[in-house]
Every structure is written in C-alpha cells, then in structure tokens.
Amino acid sequence: MRSPHPCEVRRGGFYIGEGFFNDMKHQIDTKLLAKLVAIKSVSSDAKACHRFLLVLKMIFEEAGVKVKIGFKDRQPFLVAGDSDRSDILFLSHGDVIPGSKSLFKLRQSRGKLFGRGVLDMKGPVLIALEVLLKLPQAFRDRILFVVT
C-alpha cells in the first residue's frame, strides 16, 4: 500500500516526491508573515528577537512538536524537534538589519511581498516551518529546526 505522501528514505536521507506538494496550498500565510515582519527583531534587540521566536514556538506547540527557547550570551534561540532522533538540521535566523518604520509593515505590489525579513529570513523560515508540519510524522521526527 502506498503512503498518503510519496516520501521515501533513500541513502540515509529522504526524498519528497512531486505528489507531496500537490496537496499543499502554494501560498504563504500572509497574515502570519505580516505579524513576523512587524516584529522589529533587529539583532541588537534581544527582546524583539525573543518575541519573534515566541510566535514560532506557539506554532510548533500547537502542532505537538517538542520546542524550547534558550539563551546564549543573552541572545535567544529556538530548538524544535528531538535532537536525539533527528539527523537533519534546518538552521536559520529571525534577526534583521535596522530600517525605517515603514519597512516593518508587510505590503504587496504586483503579486510580490515586501517588508523587512520577507526574503532574509522570516519568509523562508515560515515556508520551511509550514512544509515541515505537513511532512509525515516519521520524516518530521528526523528534522531538528533551529532558529537564532
């Protein structure tokens, strides 16, 4: 019997077939992205970076994923998944460079999204998180998701 998602293990890694993505909505959650962009998580502001990670933590908790936020040199980091069972690391960041107030508001123009962190790295973190949560549990358990 074929699994509901065409995923299979290959040479110690896993392969996600095209059919897996057919069931996924191909649009990012723009309301959530707007919320993340609005957080002025400039690297020099550890409290704002922590607020960004708290939003991600809530999403992981709602999905039943083991998650914690820790601190190193007063800078927060998030670890989601089981480090004892995982063999794949997704490592990213949520801090952004400073900018004018208007850059921390998500806007759309001609089918494109603009705002501080949309490309580097709040948008990609959100996309990776959404894909991770749609993976079958056996594959999801193999990934450790770390965000600084």
Secondary structure, 3 states (H helix, E strand, C coil): CCCCCCEEEECCEEEECHHHHHCCCCCCCHHHHHHHHHCCCECCCHHHHHHHHHHHHHHHHHCCCCEEEEEECCEEEEEECCCCCCCEEEEECCCECCCCHHHHCCEEECCEEECCCCCCCHHHHHHHHHHHHHCCHHHHCCEEEEEC
